[in-house]
Amino acid sequence: MDAAGVDRAAINCVFYGDAARGNDLVAERVARDPDRFLGVAYVTPRYPDEAMRELERCFDELGMYYLKLYPDYLGRPIDDEAYVPVFEWADDRGIVVMSHSSYVGEADTLTAPSRFVGLARRFTRVRWLLAHAGNGPAGQAQAVEASRSCPNVYLETATSFGQHGAIEYLVQGAGSDRVLFGSDMPLMDARFQVGRIATADIPEDARRKVLGLNAVRLLGLDG
Amino acid sequence: MGQIDLDFKPSAPVFDACVALGRRHDRPVAVDTLEGTLEAMGRAGVGRALAYSPHAAFFDSEDGNRLLMEMIAGEPSLVPQFVCNPARDDLNAFATEVAEHGVRAVRMAPMLHGYPFQEWVVRPWLDWLEETRVPLWLPASYESHGSTVDIDPSQVYETLSGRPNLKAVLSGVHYRHVSWAAPLLRGVPSLSVDLSWLYNTGGIPEFVDAIGAGRVLYGSRFPEAPMAPVLYYLHRCGLSEAALTAICSGNLVELLGME
């Protein structure tokens, strides 16, 4: 983070079957550096009762800032009914829900950005944050379309594809207020992901918004 | 905001080791003209680029190499790299074209052209590359028709470790390749690597530590990827000015035998 110039990071852990274990790790890490890290909750509807209790715990006790979902691990699409109780809870609270989003072909549809349109229209108080903004070019086109259709859809920039013109396309399509920098650390290097924004062919004020100002606004942080 | 440089320009001369020039037959590319490529180079601070024809890699090597020379049209900042298909091309004819056009580097794409990178297929071609001291680029993977095909690292190891005088470059190493790329590079001292898809955390400093800055080359994968972000990343790895200069341009100049 220091090498890349990243002041703060929202961190999550989706790597335990027992989601609470990962959330505890996140909370412990945030507690050690509260000025640098924000906690992000993770739940899975594979264990529905646990998921709802864990949501309450994460937001009411652990002070998490938003919710991360990873439907590929569930093996069901993001708009599957299994998620509805989670979304109803999130809608009631008006929180940010980030989900992995990807559409790189017909074998990759569980989190295709087009699926979020119906969700964003049904659960209007949720701010939907599409991690990776659909990943490849076909997914990005869907992500931009979703953001244009729904004012509560936001796009996050991290990807391993790194294709030419991606940042410019997202900002021109969704608007500079609705694109948020993400690094995908520790898989991807934040220096590279920052470089994609810092050197993008968009106005400087747009780069500043994407690099942090939009996240400050979306999450209600102090600038 | 943290220490982010919104006016970034590279501090060393830059020679991009991985640029494709021209159209593909199977899908559009973001920039497919000489003018667009030169404009992108100027914007990113890239002075020179080693360029191959994607048509040569993805469809017809002989035809694509001819298209490449037509497109470059004597532009001095673009150095041509020819693609060969050892399973089909005529080596003598290819060697003649290479000599005629002063080509300094060759690229093979075994997974695209459907042959194993093994001596019983590529021996005469590798013999010729060794004799003429022309370096060979081997892409770690290619995306084609919506899927990614990877090179077989065992074939690369077995074939190149028996040819210490053949200079080669592993291109487009991706985060999925890092579990075998560093051991491969350690095991084959004549093999260098370009940074054109190395986006994983700490990937650049780890490669520099593993094999030394003298075998690491800046490359972008343009126009599939933009030129500047890898340069930005490279300039924030705490490298010495000498190492940075070598990676940005010096190592490629030396490999190609240029001044």
Interface residues (C-beta under 8 A of the other chain):
Chain A: M1 D2 A3 A4 G5 V6 D7 V104 G105 S160 G162 Q163 H164 G165 M185 P186 L187 M188 D189 A190 R191 F192 Q193 V194 G195 R196 A198 T199 A200 D201 E204 R207 R208 L211 G212
Chain B: M1 G2 Q3 I4 D5 L6 F8 A30 V31 R43 A44 G146 S147 H174 Y175 W197 Y199 N200 T201 G202 G203 I204 F222 P223 E224 A225 P226 A228 P229 V230 L231 Y232 Y233 R236 C237 G238
